[in-house]
Amino acid sequence: MAEGLETLPVAEPADPTTVEATAATASRPRRTSKPVAILRSLRPKQWAKNVLVFAAPGAAGVLGHGHALGRSTVAFACFCLLSSGTYLLNDVRDLEADRRHPTKRHRPIAAGDVGEGLALGLALPLIAVAIALGALLSLEFVIVLLVYLTITAAYTLWLKHEPILDIVAIASGFIVRAVAGGVAVGVPLSRWFLIVTSFGSLFMVSGKRHGEHIDLGDDRADVRSTLGVYSRNYLQYVWTMTSGVTVTAYCLWAFAMAPKNSAVPLYELSIVPFVTFILRYAMLLEQGHGESPEDLVLGDRILLILAVIWIAVFGSGVYFLH
């Protein structure tokens, strides 16, 4: 051996058993603590949808009254409890399908972090408390809660497997939330408000299905049967049609609400951020986003800015021009 060179140590061959154990440990998902897993199973991120209960009182200009704001807040809490209870039931029902989904398999119930028995044991009390709390508002509000519960149960057991009806059922959940806000406070719901809410919901839900269609690829029908029926062109047609109705109805609503001889046309100006929001959202849908509407809205800075501008302009019209 040449002088100055040191003998290098020869590495011992790795034990195959040790290598396999290390690889298995590395690939195994990290277990979350039970309280965190339970909280995640309630899907608190999706409570953002329940903000719709403030829409009707806000559009009627009564949220500035403590009584109306308090009743709206109770309605919001009811829907948070009720929706979390139905999410638990849905996740137990869809356990096997969720385990085949690229992202839903990480949900606590599908991942095994929350047992089926525990999920059912949490769901029923949450639903019961929501209805009991809603009874403090009015019998009519309880009826709305029961309608939401019926639609959700029908979706979980049947409608999710029926083309078209699955989209309508999910959109109905948004509409019921909006109606519930008006019922909780006792404000009338205008026909334009209902049209905008209904077709706006269909627009978002069809975009959600479009995002799932892309993300799931060839496995889409195995995870959700209706995605084997829908084509991307059909879903694009649905969101194009519904977005057009939403924009048209909002424009008519804005002009109908605008007071005559107003110095600043705030209602009319609110059309600009509203339509821009729809156009931006449609562009993101075209790019393949939209599987999770709440994540899309909360995660896109431009959408958030447009939403804030619209709320500011429309809210100024409601609370300063009347």
C-alpha positions, 0 to 999 in steps of 0.5 A: 500500500502506498505510504501516507494512505490510511486503511479505510474502515470497511462498512459492515453490511446492514441487517435487512431486518433493521432496514425494514423496521426503520423503513416501516417506522419512517413510513408510518404516519405520526399519531396525533393525540386523542384530544387533537384528533377529536377536534380535527374530526369535528372539522372546525375549519368548515365552520366558516360555512356557517357564517352564512347565518349572518348573511340575511340579518346583515343584508337586512341591516339589523346586525347592529342591534344587540338582540339580532347579533346575539340571536345570529351568534346562537344560530351560528353556534347551533350550526357548528354543533349540528354540522360537526355531528353530521360530519362525524356520522358521515365519516363513519359511514364513508370510512372505507371510501375515505381510506382510498382518497388521497387526502381524506384518508388522513381524517382522524376516523379514516386514519384510526385516530378516532374510533367509530364508537367514539365518533358515534358517541360524540355525534349524537350529543352534539346534534341533541345540544344543537337542537336544544340550543336552537329551541331557545330561539324559536320553533321555526328555527328548530324546524330549519335545523331538522331540515338541514339534518334531514338533507345531510342524512339523506345525502350520507345514506343515498343522495351522494350516489345520485348524479345531480342530486348530490350537487343539489343536496350539498348546495341545499346545505348552504341555502338552509344556513342562509335561510336559518339566519333570517328565521333566527332573527325574524327578517324577511328573505327577499327573492333576490337574496334566495336566488343569489344564495341558491345559484351561488351555492350550486356554482361553488359545489359544481366547482368542488366536484370539478376539483375532485374530478381532476385530483382523483384521476382514474380512481375517481369513480372508486372514491365517489361514484357520481364522479364516474358519471360527470365529465369535466365539460359537464361540470364546467357547463354547470358552473358557467350556467350557475355563475351567470344566473348568480351575477345577473340576480345580484345585479338586479338585486343591487339595483332594486335595493339602491335608493333613488337620488343617492349621492353615492351609488354604493349598491351599484358599485358593490357589483364590481367586487362581486363580479370580480370575485366570481371571475377570479373563483372561476379562473381558479376552478379552471386551473383545477382548484376548488375541491375544498371551497373554504380552503380556496377562499381563505387561501387566496389573498385576492379572493379575500381582498375582493370579499372584504371590499364587497362587504365594505361597499355593500355594508356601507349601502345597507347601514348608511343609505337607509 
